[in-house]
Amino acid sequence: MGEFNEYDDIDDFFCNDISPLHDEADEFGSTDIALPSQLYGKGPKPRAGESKALRDRNKESGSGTESEAKGDTLATKRGRSSWRRGASESSRSSSLGSSSPSDSSSGRSLSPVRPAKRKRTDEQQPESEANRFLAEMERDIELSAGPGGGETATGKGGRDTDARVYNVGFISRIEGSRNRRVNVKVTGQKQFATFLAIALAAFSKQHNIRKSLKPKYQADQVKIYREGVEVFKFMTCDSFNIEEPYNASATDIEVYIVPVDEATAFEQEWKRKFEERVRMLSNSSFLEVMDDIEDDNDDFLVNEYEKALVNARSLNETELAVREGTPADESSQLLKIVLLGSDNKKVFIHVRPTTTLLKVAEHYRVAKELPPTVQLSLMFDHEEIDLDDTICNIDIEDGDIIEVVVK
C-alpha cells in the first residue's frame, strides 16, 4: 500500500472521470470506477455463497485492477502537478512576454514625456524665484511697518529715503488729556497706524487715564488732523512732501488726535479759527502763533505758511513805501513776544511797535478760548501796564515776556 497523502480524499472525489481501461476479455471495454476502498487497499467484503476459487480469482483480478488504478492515480497526480507547473510557467512567461512589450512601449512612450517634465520644472523655477522675491518684499514691508522695524529703501541717487526723521507732536483732544502733547520720533516711511497706538498708550500712561475713559484711547476711536485736514492712518510723514531742512535735521510735524464723535465739531472749529486768523492778518498787526499746548519744548515755531504771509506782507508794504518816495516805516518791523499765563503755558505772537496791548490781551483771550466776561490784565517787569498803550511806549523788545493775569 502506498504512502498516505492528505490530498487523496480530494483526488478520490475527482477520480470518477478516469479514462476507460480495455480488458482483453471484453472487446468493447468496461469503465472501472476507483472506489475509496480500492485506493486505500481494502477489498470488498465477500458475499455469501461465493466459492473460494471464485474469491481467489476475484482477488487476483482485484489486485491487478488495484495496481492499475494506483498507477493511473499516480499518473493523474503527476499530470496535474506537471500541468500546474506548466500553467504557472506559462502564466509567468505570458506575463513577462506581455509586460515586455508594454514596458518597451511605455519606455518609448515615456521617453518624450520625461524631458517635458524636466522642461516644466525649468519653467517653474523662475516663477518660484519670483514668488520667493515677493515674499521677501512682503516680509520687509511688515518689518518696516512694525514698532521697531524699518528696512531702508533706496531712492533716487542711491540715498536712503527712510533716513529722514520726523518729530511728530500729537496733541490730544480726548477727554482726560485734552490739549496735552506727546512727541514721537519716527522715520518717514512709517505709517501713522503703526505709531498712533504708541502715542495713545503714552497719553493713557502719562496722565493716569481712568478706566472708564480708556476705550476712547483706541486707534479705531480717533481721527488724526493736520492743519484742519484729516490724515488717514495709512499715510506716512513723507506723504506731506515737506521740504527737507538744509542741515538734514529732524522735521517737526504737529497733528491733532480727535475722537470720532467730535470730528465734525473739530473741523468746524478749525475752519472758524482759520477765518478769524485770516481776518486778523488783514485787519491787525499781530499774528497768532501757538495754541494752549503743553510741551517740553515750548519754543515751537509757527506754521510755515503763516510766516510766509507775514514776510510777504512786510515786503509789499516796504516796496509800496519806496515807490511813493517815502522811507519805509519802522513800524513795519515785527517783534516776537511771549504771553505767559498763570498755568505757565506760553503763547507766542508777532506784533508791531504800534500794536496796542488791548489787542494783545484780546489775542490771548481768543487763544485760550476765554469768555468775554473774563477780565485780563498784563504785567511787564512785575508792573501792570495800561492796555491802551502801544508796544513801543513800554519799550518791549523782541523776545520779552508779558504775564497775563486772569481776574
C-alpha atoms as one frame of an Amber mdcrd trajectory, in Angstrom:
protein
   0.000   0.000   0.000   1.288   3.442  -0.896   2.023   6.305   1.487  -0.912
   8.259   2.852  -1.378  11.680   1.294  -3.602  14.389   2.755  -4.846  15.280
  -0.726  -6.002  11.690  -1.505  -9.569  12.461  -0.453  -9.711  15.306  -2.933
  -8.225  13.152  -5.645 -10.704  10.344  -4.838 -13.519  12.768  -5.353 -12.290
  13.710  -8.825 -11.310  10.181  -9.852 -14.762   9.324 -11.251 -13.672  10.690
 -14.604 -10.934   8.213 -15.363 -10.356   7.218 -18.932 -11.731   3.664 -19.778
  -9.479   0.694 -19.367  -9.675  -2.049 -22.012  -9.909  -5.601 -20.843  -8.800
  -8.491 -23.017 -11.968 -10.408 -22.165 -14.206  -7.512 -23.134 -13.561  -6.250
 -26.596 -15.816  -3.273 -26.017 -14.047  -2.406 -22.763 -15.552  -1.547 -19.431
 -15.333   1.507 -17.227 -13.808   0.819 -13.836 -14.585   3.268 -11.035 -11.837
   3.544  -8.488 -13.573   3.138  -5.154 -12.073   4.529  -1.965 -11.772   1.014
  -0.579  -9.627   0.017  -3.521  -7.398   3.134  -3.185  -6.815   2.532   0.476
  -6.138  -1.216  -0.021  -9.332  -2.510   1.486 -11.237  -5.029  -0.613 -14.956
  -5.519  -0.561 -16.401  -7.974   1.858 -17.049 -11.467   0.356 -20.610 -12.120
  -0.466 -22.293 -15.158   0.890 -22.415 -18.104  -1.424 -19.181 -17.333  -3.279
 -16.714 -20.196  -3.594 -13.128 -19.977  -2.509 -11.839 -20.364  -6.055 -14.069
 -17.580  -7.249 -12.902 -15.407  -4.421  -9.259 -16.132  -5.250  -9.837 -15.289
  -8.898 -11.653 -12.099  -7.976  -8.877 -11.279  -5.574  -6.230 -11.691  -8.267
  -8.221  -9.645 -10.712  -8.903  -7.081  -7.951  -5.232  -6.796  -7.104  -4.441
  -6.218 -10.753  -7.178  -3.688 -11.044  -5.978  -2.056  -7.825  -2.410  -1.813
  -9.093  -3.610  -0.395 -12.379  -5.842   2.085 -10.549  -2.924   3.124  -8.355
  -0.766   3.596 -11.395  -3.463   5.647 -13.058  -3.920   7.699  -9.916  -0.195
   8.414  -9.653  -0.079   9.262 -13.345  -3.040  11.548 -12.885  -1.335  13.276
  -9.931   1.884  13.636 -11.886  -0.045  15.012 -14.822  -1.829  17.514 -12.679
   1.312  18.662 -10.900   3.148  18.935 -14.205   0.156  20.725 -15.681   0.120
  23.147 -12.759   3.837  23.781 -13.121   3.394  24.274 -16.826   0.445  26.556
 -16.285   2.359  28.651 -13.745   5.404  28.788 -16.024   3.248  29.640 -18.996
   1.456  32.313 -16.978   4.793  33.751 -15.881   6.151  33.633 -19.372   2.973
  35.135 -20.742   3.073  37.841 -18.107   6.723  38.511 -18.860   6.004  38.407
 -22.548   3.055  40.705 -22.235   4.913  43.063 -19.898   7.990  43.345 -22.040
   6.176  44.892 -24.990   4.271  47.157 -22.686   7.477  48.096 -20.921   9.142
  48.763 -24.212   6.130  50.614 -25.488   5.825  52.524 -22.226   9.523  53.232
 -22.336   9.122  54.512 -25.844   6.042  56.497 -24.867   7.665  57.945 -21.713
  10.839  58.919 -23.487   9.353  62.189 -24.820   7.404  62.778 -21.563  10.414
  62.876 -19.231  12.042  65.820 -20.982   8.653  67.535 -20.899   8.545  67.122
 -17.106  12.049  68.496 -16.798  11.034  71.328 -19.044   8.055  72.152 -16.851
  10.327  72.100 -13.827  12.658  74.506 -15.558   9.745  76.748 -16.419   8.501
  76.734 -12.835  11.909  77.639 -11.429  11.765  81.376 -12.347   8.221  81.518
 -11.018   9.313  80.096  -7.666  12.165  82.606  -7.523   9.716  85.405  -8.258
   7.392  84.174  -5.525  10.304  83.982  -3.150  11.302  87.539  -4.032   7.750
  88.804  -3.474   7.595  87.002  -0.144  10.835  88.670   0.923   9.452  92.055
  -0.103   6.285  91.491   1.915   8.346  90.429   4.908  10.493  93.561   4.614
   7.379  95.728   4.432   5.966  94.086   7.545   9.253  94.595   9.361   9.424
  98.237   8.309   5.818  98.746   9.438   6.465  97.202  12.858   7.131  99.243
  16.029  10.898  98.789  15.836  11.307  97.825  12.226  12.333  99.785   9.219
  14.292  98.447   6.297  15.995 101.103   4.274  14.664 101.560   0.780  16.953
 103.144  -1.749  15.517 106.084  -3.603  16.849 108.262  -6.380  20.546 108.817
  -6.389  21.134 105.862  -4.065  20.038 107.846  -0.976  18.035 106.121   1.748
  14.554 107.562   1.551  13.557 106.473   5.055  16.631 108.030   6.678  14.647
 111.218   7.144  13.469 111.642  10.717  10.310 113.404  11.899   9.300 114.679
  15.314   5.552 114.115  15.326   3.765 116.087  18.020   0.412 114.508  18.903
  -1.978 116.991  20.520  -4.856 115.314  22.290  -8.478 116.402  22.067  -9.623
 113.373  24.040 -11.223 113.676  27.438  -8.694 113.179  30.203  -5.706 114.537
  28.253  -7.211 117.453  26.350  -4.619 119.888  24.969  -1.771 117.675  26.198
   1.070 116.767  23.903   3.218 113.721  23.222   6.175 113.736  20.830   7.051
 110.639  18.820  10.207 110.414  16.706   9.724 108.239  13.638  11.158 107.682
  10.182   9.470 108.977   7.072   8.134 105.679   5.754   6.279 104.548   8.863
   2.511 104.686   8.640   0.555 106.629  11.221  -1.302 103.450  12.120   1.944
 101.940  13.450   2.854 104.661  15.953  -0.591 106.106  16.712  -1.135 103.309
  19.225   2.180 104.222  20.875   1.084 107.845  21.282  -2.311 106.836  22.691
  -0.666 104.479  25.168   1.691 107.283  26.233  -1.261 109.621  26.844  -3.038
 106.972  28.883   0.015 106.168  30.986   1.361 109.688  31.462  -1.923 111.253
  32.565  -3.326 108.288  34.511  -6.477 107.979  32.454  -9.252 106.360  34.437
 -10.572 103.010  33.369 -13.916 104.319  32.070 -12.138 106.584  29.543  -9.585
 104.065  28.259 -11.894 102.773  25.470 -11.609 106.258  23.920  -7.852 105.786
  23.639  -8.111 103.150  20.929  -6.838 103.717  17.395 -10.219 102.975  15.822
 -11.942 105.528  18.068  -9.931 108.586  16.970  -9.059 110.557  13.851  -5.877
 112.430  13.001  -5.872 116.015  11.687  -3.084 118.212  10.420  -3.885 121.871
   9.775  -7.589 121.058   9.766  -7.255 118.289   7.167  -7.787 114.655   8.095
  -4.721 112.441   7.926  -5.555 108.874   7.027  -3.862 106.228   9.102  -2.225
 104.518   6.144  -0.367 107.733   5.264   3.229 108.452   6.215   5.121 111.586
   7.133   6.717 111.562   3.691   3.214 111.822   2.221   3.112 115.509   3.222
   6.020 116.317   0.864   7.519 118.743   3.359  10.727 120.349   2.203  13.690
 118.794   3.929  15.811 121.130   6.104  19.134 122.134   4.658  21.039 120.587
   7.592  19.117 117.272   7.333  17.773 117.719  10.860  14.521 116.236  12.113
  11.345 117.761  10.703   8.640 118.826  13.149   5.029 117.877  12.400   2.033
 118.780  14.517  -1.156 116.711  14.398  -4.318 116.516  16.479  -5.926 113.367
  17.846  -9.691 113.892  17.837 -12.413 111.451  18.944 -14.555 110.167  16.101
 -17.749 111.605  17.547 -16.145 115.067  17.833 -14.502 115.133  14.401 -17.210
 117.243  12.727 -17.188 119.830  15.514 -13.384 119.985  15.377 -13.418 120.647
  11.622 -15.938 123.454  12.040 -13.950 124.949  14.909 -10.743 124.812  12.889
 -12.442 126.485   9.944 -13.769 129.246  12.183 -10.349 129.864  13.724  -8.693
 129.890  10.333 -11.130 132.502   9.025 -10.609 134.568  12.148  -6.868 134.259
  11.746  -7.036 135.478   8.166  -9.200 138.403   9.270  -6.716 139.291  11.992
  -3.887 139.178   9.463  -5.709 141.601   7.215  -7.012 143.954   9.929  -4.452
 143.860  12.726  -0.720 143.986  13.135  -0.079 140.766  15.014  -0.140 137.082
  14.253  -1.300 134.137  16.294   1.427 131.590  16.611   0.602 128.852  19.103
  -2.337 127.269  20.816  -2.606 126.365  24.508  -0.486 123.238  24.180   1.742
 121.889  26.922   5.080 120.760  25.591   8.573 120.207  26.920   9.841 122.312
  24.023   7.638 125.388  24.285   9.596 127.326  21.665   7.752 125.640  18.848
   7.679 127.782  15.712   4.627 128.894  13.815   3.287 127.261  10.712   5.402
 127.880   7.670   2.593 129.324   5.578   1.828 131.966   8.245   5.430 133.126
   8.397   5.479 133.294   4.636   2.386 135.507   4.698   3.960 137.821   7.249
   7.179 138.188   5.306   5.349 138.745   2.048   3.136 141.385   3.629   6.074
 143.300   5.097   7.869 143.186   1.771   4.864 144.554  -0.096   4.462 147.470
   2.327   8.146 148.290   2.064   8.051 148.255  -1.729   4.935 150.447  -1.711
   6.645 152.988   0.535   9.710 153.077  -1.695   7.588 153.589  -4.791   5.828
 156.520  -3.169   9.187 158.100  -2.425   8.861 157.851   1.339  11.175 155.876
   3.595   9.952 152.593   4.871   8.093 152.928   8.164   9.875 151.468  11.131
   6.513 150.292  12.450   6.506 147.566   9.784   9.098 145.654  11.824   7.687
 142.601  13.610   8.543 141.619  17.159   8.099 138.218  18.694   6.811 138.336
  22.265   5.619 135.701  24.708   2.379 135.744  26.700   2.731 133.692  29.892
  -0.400 132.669  31.784  -0.848 131.588  35.380  -0.726 127.960  34.195   2.848
 128.531  32.926   1.771 127.921  29.337   3.252 130.168  26.704   1.523 131.751
  23.757   3.777 133.260  21.095   2.682 136.161  18.903   4.217 138.587  16.446
   3.370 142.241  16.947   4.343 145.609  15.570   5.626 148.503  17.652   2.322
 150.309  17.075   0.167 147.392  18.250  -1.887 148.210  21.340  -1.764 145.988
  24.399  -5.550 145.713  24.275  -5.218 143.762  21.032  -2.560 141.606  22.653
  -4.949 140.791  25.503  -7.760 140.005  23.054  -5.458 137.701  21.178  -4.733
 135.814  24.399  -8.473 135.593  25.094  -9.053 134.020  21.656  -6.117 131.627
  22.006  -7.318 130.422  25.415 -10.984 130.438  24.406 -11.929 132.583  27.386
 -15.411 134.116  27.581 -15.815 137.902  27.161 -16.846 138.275  30.803 -13.358
 137.341  31.975 -11.132 140.359  32.638  -7.471 140.281  31.657  -4.562 142.381
  32.846  -0.981 142.432  31.568   2.180 142.599  33.688   5.621 143.623  32.420
   8.656 143.761  34.726   6.304 142.967  37.622   4.231 146.065  36.915   0.749
 146.245  35.484   0.629 148.059  32.190  -2.144 150.062  30.604  -3.966 148.247
  27.822  -4.287 151.472  25.838  -0.523 151.799  25.472   1.391 150.502  22.491
   4.342 148.183  22.328   6.821 150.942  21.566   5.649 153.111  24.514   6.516
 150.397  27.038   9.872 149.591  25.425   9.011 145.965  24.803  11.691 144.277
  22.731  11.851 141.114  20.713  11.632 138.011  22.919  10.236 139.766  26.018
   7.694 138.006  28.210   4.388 139.594  29.242   2.499 137.987  32.095  -1.273
 137.623  31.752  -3.456 137.714  34.861  -6.991 136.355  34.617  -9.454 138.045
  37.001
